[in-house]
């Protein structure tokens, strides 16, 4: 019978697929699969032999390994494996000792080893000890892979790379690292925690900063995934961990035939193909992580590991555009660039990604602009080309637009485009998906019953922050400004002109909204009791979310935010929603009130500055 019990560990399977085992070791793995076929299947011996000589891994092998693993999984360490590692202790709250550490509890057991929570009595701090499973201690490949993680991380110093305190190789390899109490990004996904784009931007910046240091040192992580991104305490501190399969770009063994090292859903196409890797491979993986967190679904999926790998290698993600439908355009553009199949089409390095994240810039816009200029240069008459280029310049475009709009009492323009419009409806009709409409300075605009199209993500902003546009609701019972696609409002004042029963100033249905530097003023409806009101600054319906940045709510008898669902409102049941307040000043009847008044959150009794997320 096979010498493996109960099945080969992950490191051994990886080495077998890579052709790194000796002849005897490889034959032992092959015998195991011949003697333990999944679901009673018969595995042809010639399918398993000479894998190390193949340039590409046969799809059948990936399916085979997947079926074997699905049957029983990679054998975890036995439940009492930690007892074999620790020295007994007489302390009542201590399981045992390892080196000078006092082990308090077992955090996790699985895969290649065990993670223990321990106390350092000399320094008075907690630590996490990662120990190779005793069953693998004599496996040379497993030992080297395990110690490689510690050496790779210990060689890097950065505020977002999990610190290594010490490495020990005998008799069972183990190393000590910082203990993180907040769990991983994967834990947050498993709990179903909503992660707003603003939070994802912060996480991405910190992970990219860590990767920048690793790549500068010639190290490719190769396994960036949610489980390897740790969140400390309140989640503001981010750590990149688990360099277990990291390799130096100078290492000739970085790529090898048929290797599937890494996590398929987050691999780059070149990694899935076993090709040469550099830092852009980690950036692809980070893009896959951000897509999973932002949309709730993986960018690449399949019924088996090999199916996922084939989709990744082909960059086949037919639902990606639909997944990104409700994301801010700049963020969706960054995801698209990160997930390009060809590394040359991605961000050149982590620095370029950091720059785009900080500027909230869609990298595709620059590409489209350069392409348009090139086509114009080779096809247009020079005079018309020169005129076109001049009219694209902001210092000429604005006065030309106002000249064109001189026949209108007020002028609406579209940012970066030639033309002027006499009404918001005309400007909306002329706008394209992703456009920004510039509102007339100092104008008072009726907000009653304005519904924006569901197929256009738009931005509305005041032309002049000193003379802001004002949207005023005047009609009793009107619905105000309604959006069914992602909407961004910048530097606009909102308010009520009259009393009576009124709806929300802004209503967003099944989409996201971002409010920046907006002000909401008014007393709301007259004659309402102190415990009820039908007037709201912002209403969210269906699967909607809001990010409120540097806004001011000064509302006497109106609510700041109202959450409702068309189908569940009468029953008082709400779908998952998230409202993020960023440095916003609120004095309102309620900060957040839910459907039918069934649940309220944070009734302000005085003015407060809010910088938090509210989930309902």
C-alpha positions in Angstrom: 0.0 0.0 0.0 1.0 3.6 -0.3 3.3 5.2 2.2 1.2 8.4 2.3 -1.4 8.6 5.1 -4.2 9.4 4.5 -3.3 11.3 1.3 -0.3 13.3 0.1 0.0 16.8 1.7 -0.3 19.9 -0.4 3.4 20.5 -0.6 4.0 17.0 -1.9 1.3 17.3 -4.5 2.7 20.6 -5.7 6.2 19.1 -5.9 4.9 16.1 -7.7 3.1 18.3 -10.3 6.2 20.3 -10.7 8.4 17.3 -11.3 10.5 18.1 -8.2 10.2 14.7 -6.5 12.8 11.9 -6.8 11.8 8.9 -8.8 10.9 6.9 -5.7 8.9 9.7 -4.2 7.0 10.3 -7.5 6.2 6.6 -7.8 4.8 6.6 -4.2 2.4 9.4 -5.1 1.4 7.6 -8.3 0.7 4.4 -6.3 -1.4 6.3 -3.9 -3.7 7.6 -6.6 -3.8 4.2 -8.2 -4.8 2.6 -4.9 -7.1 5.3 -3.7 -9.1 6.5 -6.8 -11.9 9.0 -6.0 -15.4 7.6 -6.2 -14.2 4.1 -7.2 -12.7 5.3 -10.5 -9.7 3.5 -12.0 -6.8 5.7 -12.7 -4.6 4.7 -15.7 -1.0 4.4 -14.5 0.3 6.0 -17.7 -1.7 9.2 -16.9 0.3 9.7 -13.8 3.9 9.0 -15.0 6.5 11.4 -16.3 4.6 14.5 -15.3 7.9 16.3 -14.6 8.8 16.0 -18.3 5.5 17.6 -19.6 5.5 21.2 -20.6 1.8 21.6 -19.8 -0.3 20.0 -17.1 -3.0 17.8 -18.7 -6.5 19.0 -17.6 -7.2 15.4 -16.4 -4.5 15.8 -13.7 -6.0 19.0 -12.3 -9.5 17.3 -12.2 -8.0 14.2 -10.6 -6.3 16.2 -7.8 -9.5 18.2 -7.3 -11.6 15.1 -6.9 -9.2 13.5 -4.5 -9.1 16.6 -2.4 -12.9 17.0 -2.5 -13.2 13.5 -1.2 -11.2 14.0 1.9 -9.4 17.2 1.8 -5.7 17.7 2.5 -5.0 15.8 5.7 -4.9 18.2 8.6 -2.6 17.6 11.6 -4.2 15.2 14.1 -6.2 16.9 16.9 -3.5 16.2 19.4 -0.5 17.1 17.1 0.2 20.2 19.2 0.9 17.9 22.2 3.8 16.3 20.3 5.4 19.8 19.8 4.9 21.4 23.2 6.8 20.9 26.5 4.3 20.4 29.4 3.8 23.3 31.7 2.5 23.4 35.3 0.7 26.7 34.8 -3.1 26.3 34.8 -3.8 28.6 31.8 -0.8 27.3 29.7 -1.1 24.4 27.3 2.7 24.0 27.2 5.8 25.8 26.1 7.6 26.1 22.8 11.0 27.7 23.2 10.5 30.4 25.8 6.9 31.0 24.7 3.9 30.0 26.9 1.2 28.6 24.6 -2.3 29.7 25.5 -4.5 28.3 22.8 -4.6 26.6 19.4 -5.8 29.2 16.8 -5.9 26.9 13.8 -4.9 23.5 12.5 -4.8 22.6 8.9 -2.8 22.5 5.7 0.8 22.3 6.5 0.8 23.1 10.2 -0.6 24.6 13.3 -1.0 28.2 14.5 -0.7 28.8 18.3 -1.5 31.9 20.4 1.4 32.3 22.8 2.7 34.8 25.4 6.3 36.0 25.6 7.0 36.2 29.3 10.3 38.1 28.8 8.7 40.9 26.7 5.2 40.7 28.0 3.5 40.5 24.6 1.4 38.1 22.7 2.7 36.3 19.6 1.4 33.8 17.0 3.6 30.7 16.5 3.3 28.9 13.2 4.6 25.3 13.5 5.1 22.7 10.7 2.9 19.7 11.3 5.0 16.9 12.9 3.8 14.5 10.1 5.7 16.7 7.6 8.8 17.4 9.6 10.8 14.9 7.7 9.5 16.0 4.3 12.4 18.1 2.8 10.1 19.9 0.3 7.5 20.8 3.0 10.3 22.0 5.4 11.9 24.2 2.8 8.5 25.7 1.7 7.6 26.4 5.4 10.9 28.1 6.3 10.8 30.0 3.0 7.7 31.9 4.3 9.5 33.0 7.4 12.7 34.0 5.6 10.9 36.0 2.9 8.8 37.9 5.4 11.7 38.5 7.8 13.8 40.0 5.0 11.2 42.7 4.5 10.5 45.7 6.8 7.3 47.6 6.2 4.3 48.9 8.2 2.0 46.6 6.4 4.1 43.4 6.3 3.5 41.1 9.3 6.6 41.2 11.4 8.5 38.0 12.1 10.0 37.8 15.6 12.2 34.7 15.2 12.8 31.5 13.2 13.6 28.0 14.6 14.5 25.0 12.4 14.8 22.1 14.8 13.5 19.6 15.6 10.2 20.8 14.1 10.4 24.0 12.1 8.5 27.0 13.6 8.5 30.7 13.7 7.1 33.5 15.8 5.2 36.5 14.4 3.0 39.3 15.5 -0.4 38.2 16.9 -3.3 39.9 15.1 -6.6 40.1 16.8 -8.9 41.3 14.1 -8.9 38.4 11.7 -8.5 38.4 8.0 -10.3 40.0 5.0 -11.6 36.5 4.3 -13.2 36.4 7.7 -15.0 39.7 7.0 -16.2 38.2 3.7 -17.4 35.1 5.4 -19.4 37.2 7.9 -21.0 39.1 5.0 -19.6 42.5 6.2 -20.2 45.2 3.6 -16.9 46.8 2.6 -17.5 50.2 1.0 -15.3 51.3 -1.9 -13.6 54.0 0.3 -12.5 51.3 2.7 -11.3 49.1 -0.1 -9.3 52.0 -1.4 -7.5 52.2 2.0 -6.9 48.5 2.1 -5.6 48.5 -1.5 -3.2 51.4 -0.9 -1.7 49.6 2.1 -1.4 46.2 0.4 0.1 47.9 -2.7 2.6 49.7 -0.4 3.7 46.4 1.1 4.0 44.8 -2.4 6.1 47.8 -3.5 8.7 46.9 -0.9 8.6 43.2 -1.6 8.9 43.7 -5.4 11.8 46.2 -4.8 13.6 43.4 -2.9 13.0 41.0 -5.9 10.3 39.0 -4.1 7.0 38.0 -5.7 4.4 37.0 -3.1 2.4 34.7 -5.5 -0.5 34.1 -3.1 -2.3 37.5 -2.5 -5.8 36.5 -1.4 -8.3 37.7 1.3 -7.1 35.1 3.8 -3.5 36.6 3.6 -4.6 40.2 4.3 -5.0 40.6 8.1 -7.0 43.4 9.7 -5.8 44.6 13.1 -8.4 45.6 15.8 -10.7 48.2 14.3 -9.5 47.2 10.8 -7.5 50.3 10.1 -4.2 48.5 10.4 -3.6 46.1 7.4 -1.0 43.4 7.3 0.1 41.2 4.4 1.2 37.8 5.6 2.0 34.2 4.4 5.0 34.4 2.1 5.0 30.5 2.0 5.2 30.3 -1.8 7.0 33.6 -2.4 10.0 33.3 -4.7 12.8 35.7 -5.7 12.6 36.9 -9.3 16.2 35.8 -9.5 15.4 32.2 -8.5 15.6 29.9 -11.5 13.0 27.6 -9.9 10.4 30.5 -9.9 8.6 28.9 -12.7 8.2 25.2 -13.4 6.1 23.0 -15.7 2.6 22.3 -14.5 2.9 24.1 -11.2 -0.4 25.2 -9.6 1.1 26.9 -6.5 -1.2 29.6 -5.3 -4.9 30.1 -5.0 -6.7 29.6 -8.3 -9.4 32.3 -8.0 -6.7 34.9 -7.3 -3.9 33.7 -9.7 -2.7 35.7 -12.6 -3.0 34.2 -16.1 0.8 33.8 -16.3 0.9 32.1 -13.0 -1.9 29.7 -14.0 0.0 28.9 -17.2 3.3 28.3 -15.2 4.9 31.3 -17.0 7.5 33.8 -15.8 6.3 36.1 -13.0 7.1 39.5 -11.8 5.4 42.1 -9.5 2.5 42.6 -12.0 1.3 39.1 -11.2 0.7 40.1 -7.5 -1.1 43.2 -8.8 -3.5 41.0 -10.8 -4.1 38.9 -7.6 -4.8 42.1 -5.7 -7.3 43.1 -8.4 -9.1 39.8 -8.0 -9.3 40.3 -4.3 -10.7 43.8 -4.7 -13.3 42.5 -7.2 -14.4 39.8 -4.8 -14.8 42.3 -1.9 -16.5 45.0 -4.0 -19.0 42.8 -5.9 -19.4 39.9 -3.5 -18.4 37.4 -6.3 -15.1 36.2 -7.7 -13.9 37.6 -11.0 -13.1 34.0 -12.1 -14.9 30.8 -11.1 -15.4 27.2 -12.2 -16.7 23.9 -11.0 -13.2 22.5 -10.4 -9.7 23.9 -9.8 -8.6 23.1 -13.3 -11.8 24.9 -14.7 -10.9 28.0 -12.7 -7.3 27.9 -13.9 -8.5 27.6 -17.5 -10.8 30.6 -17.1 -8.0 32.6 -15.4 -5.4 31.7 -18.1 -7.9 32.8 -20.8 -8.9 35.9 -18.7 -12.4 34.6 -19.2 -14.7 36.6 -16.9 -17.9 37.2 -18.9 -19.8 38.7 -15.9 -17.1 41.2 -14.9 -18.8 44.3 -16.5 -22.1 43.4 -14.8 -20.3 42.9 -11.5 -18.8 46.4 -11.7 -22.1 48.0 -12.8 -22.7 49.8 -9.5 -19.1 50.7 -8.7 -17.6 54.2 -9.1 -16.3 54.5 -12.6 -12.7 55.2 -11.5 -12.7 52.1 -9.2 -14.1 49.9 -11.9 -11.4 51.2 -14.3 -8.7 50.4 -11.8 -10.1 46.8 -11.5 -10.2 46.4 -15.2 -6.5 47.5 -15.6 -5.4 45.2 -12.7 -7.2 42.2 -14.3 -5.8 42.6 -17.8 -4.6 39.3 -19.2 -1.4 40.7 -20.7 0.9 42.0 -17.9 2.0 44.9 -20.2 -1.6 46.2 -20.2 -1.7 46.4 -16.4 -0.2 49.0 -14.1 3.5 49.0 -14.6 4.2 48.6 -10.9 2.8 49.2 -7.5 3.7 52.8 -7.6 1.5 53.4 -10.6 -1.4 51.7 -8.9 -0.9 53.8 -5.7 -0.9 57.0 -7.8 -4.2 56.0 -9.5 -5.9 55.0 -6.2 -4.9 58.3 -4.6 -6.1 60.3 -7.5 -9.2 58.1 -8.0 -8.4 58.1 -11.6 -9.6 55.6 -14.2 -6.5 54.5 -16.1 -8.6 53.7 -19.2 -9.5 57.3 -19.6 -5.9 58.3 -20.4 -5.7 55.4 -22.8 -8.8 56.5 -24.6 -7.7 60.1 -24.7 -4.3 59.2 -26.2 -6.0 57.0 -28.8 -8.4 59.8 -29.8 -5.5 62.2 -30.2 -3.5 59.8 -32.3 -6.4 59.1 -34.7 -7.1 62.9 -35.0 -3.5 63.6 -35.9 -3.4 61.1 -38.7 -6.9 61.7 -40.1 -8.0 65.3 -39.6 -7.2 68.5 -41.5 -4.5 70.4 -39.5 -6.6 73.5 -39.1 -9.6 71.6 -37.7 -7.3 69.5 -35.5 -5.8 72.7 -34.0 -9.2 74.1 -33.4 -10.4 70.9 -31.8 -7.4 70.7 -29.5 -7.9 74.4 -28.4 -11.5 73.8 -27.6 -10.6 70.9 -25.4 -8.5 73.2 -23.2 -10.4 74.3 -20.0 -9.5 78.0 -20.4 -11.2 78.1 -23.8 -13.9 75.5 -23.4 -15.8 77.2 -20.6 -16.2 80.6 -22.2 -17.1 79.0 -25.6 -19.8 76.9 -23.8 -21.2 80.0 -22.1 -21.2 81.9 -25.4 -23.1 79.1 -27.0 -25.5 79.2 -24.1 -26.1 82.9 -24.1 -29.6 82.4 -25.4 -30.5 80.5 -22.2 -31.4 82.1 -18.8 -29.2 79.5 -17.1 -26.5 77.3 -18.6 -25.8 73.6 -17.9 -22.6 72.1 -19.4 -20.9 68.7 -19.5 -17.4 68.6 -18.1 -14.8 68.4 -20.9 -17.3 68.6 -23.7 -18.3 71.3 -26.1 -22.0 72.5 -25.9 -24.4 74.3 -23.6 -27.9 73.3 -22.4 -30.8 75.4 -21.1 -32.1 72.8 -18.7 -30.9 69.9 -16.5 -33.2 67.5 -18.5 -31.4 68.6 -21.8 -28.0 68.2 -20.2 -28.9 64.7 -18.9 -30.2 63.6 -22.3 -26.9 64.7 -23.9 -24.7 63.2 -21.3 -23.0 59.8 -21.6 -22.4 57.2 -19.0 -19.8 58.5 -16.5 -20.1 62.2 -17.5 -20.1 65.1 -15.0 -22.8 67.8 -15.5 -21.8 71.3 -14.3 -24.7 73.2 -12.7 -25.1 77.0 -13.0 -23.4 79.0 -10.2 -25.8 80.5 -7.7 -28.9 79.3 -9.3 -32.0 78.0 -7.5 -33.2 74.9 -9.3 -36.5 73.0 -8.7 -35.7 69.5 -7.6 -39.3 68.2 -7.8 -39.8 65.0 -9.8 -36.4 64.9 -11.5 -35.6 61.2 -12.5 -32.2 60.4 -13.9 -31.8 57.6 -16.4 -31.0 54.1 -15.1 -28.4 53.5 -17.8 -26.1 56.4 -17.0 -23.8 56.8 -14.0 -23.6 60.6 -13.6 -21.9 63.3 -11.5 -23.7 66.6 -10.7 -21.5 69.4 -9.4 -21.7 73.2 -8.8 -19.7 75.3 -11.3 -18.5 77.6 -8.4 -18.1 76.4 -4.8 -18.4 80.1 -3.7 -21.8 80.5 -5.5 -23.2 77.0 -5.1 -26.2 75.7 -7.0 -29.3 75.2 -4.9 -31.8 72.4 -5.4 -35.1 73.3 -3.7 -38.2 71.1 -3.3 -41.4 73.1 -3.4 -44.3 70.8 -4.2 -46.1 68.8 -1.5 -45.7 65.1 -2.0 -43.1 65.4 -4.7 -40.4 62.8 -4.9 -37.4 65.1 -5.5 -34.3 64.0 -7.3 -34.4 60.2 -8.1 -31.5 58.1 -9.4 -31.4 54.4 -10.4 -27.7 54.4 -11.4 -24.5 55.3 -9.6 -24.7 59.0 -8.7 -22.2 61.5 -7.4 -23.2 64.9 -6.0 -20.5 67.6 -5.3 -20.9 71.0 -3.8 -24.7 71.3 -4.0 -27.1 72.9 -1.5 -30.5 71.2 -0.9 -33.6 72.4 0.9 -37.4 72.7 1.2 -39.3 75.8 0.1 -42.7 74.8 1.7 -44.2 72.7 4.4 -46.7 69.8 4.2 -46.1 66.1 3.7 -43.0 65.7 1.6 -40.7 62.9 0.4 -36.9 62.8 0.2 -34.8 65.5 -1.4 -32.6 62.8 -3.0 -33.8 59.2 -3.6 -31.4 56.4 -4.8 -32.9 53.0 -5.9 -30.7 49.9 -6.3 -27.5 51.9 -6.8 -24.7 53.7 -5.0 -24.5 57.4 -4.2 -21.6 59.6 -3.1 -22.2 63.0 -1.6 -19.3 65.3 -1.3 -19.3 68.8 0.3 -23.1 69.0 0.1 -25.4 70.9 2.5 -29.0 70.1 3.5 -31.1 72.8 5.1 -34.8 73.0 6.2 -37.3 72.3 8.9 -39.1 69.6 7.0 -42.9 69.2 7.1 -45.1 71.3 9.4 -47.4 69.8 12.1 -45.5 66.5 12.5 -45.2 64.8 16.0 -41.8 64.6 17.5 -41.5 60.9 16.9 -42.4 60.8 13.2 -41.5 62.6 10.0 -41.8 61.8 6.3 -39.2 64.2 5.2 -35.6 63.0 4.5 -32.5 64.5 3.0 -31.5 61.1 1.4 -33.6 58.0 0.9 -32.1 54.6 -0.1 -34.3 51.9 -1.6 -33.6 48.4 -2.6 -29.9 47.3 -2.8 -28.5 50.8 -2.3 -25.5 52.3 -0.5 -24.3 55.7 0.3 -20.9 57.4 1.1 -21.3 60.8 2.6 -18.1 62.9 2.7 -17.7 66.4 4.3 -21.5 67.1 4.2 -23.6 69.3 6.5 -27.1 68.2 7.6 -29.0 71.0 9.4 -32.5 69.6 9.6 -35.0 70.5 12.4 -37.8 68.0 11.8 -36.3 65.8 9.0 -34.1 62.8 8.9 -30.6 62.7 7.4 -31.0 59.2 5.8 -34.0 56.9 5.3 -33.6 53.2 4.4 -36.5 51.4 2.7 -37.2 48.6 0.3 -40.1 48.7 -2.1 -41.2 45.1 -1.6 -40.4 44.7 2.1 -41.2 48.2 3.4 -44.7 47.3 4.7 -43.3 44.3 6.6 -40.5 46.4 8.1 -37.9 44.1 6.6 -34.8 45.7 5.2 -32.2 44.3 2.8 -28.5 44.7 3.7 -27.5 48.4 3.4 -24.5 50.5 4.3 -24.2 54.2 5.0 -20.7 55.6 5.5 -20.3 59.0 7.0 -16.9 60.7 6.5 -16.2 63.8 8.6 -19.8 65.0 8.2 -21.8 67.3 10.5 -25.3 66.2 11.4 -28.1 67.9 13.3 -31.3 66.1 12.3 -34.4 64.4 13.7 -32.7 61.0 13.1 -29.3 60.2 11.7 -30.7 57.0 10.0 -34.3 55.8 10.1 -35.5 52.5 8.5 -38.7 51.5 6.7 -41.9 52.4 8.4 -40.0 53.7 11.5 -39.4 50.2 12.6 -35.8 50.8 13.5 -33.8 54.0 14.1 -30.1 54.7 14.6 -28.4 57.5 16.5 -31.0 60.2 17.1 -28.8 63.4 17.5 -29.7 65.6 20.4 -27.1 68.2 19.3 -24.8 68.8 16.4 -22.3 66.0 15.9 -19.4 65.2 13.6 -19.8 61.6 12.3 -17.1 59.5 10.8 -18.4 56.0 10.9 -20.2 53.3 9.0 -23.8 52.2 9.8 -25.0 48.9 8.5 -28.6 47.8 8.5 
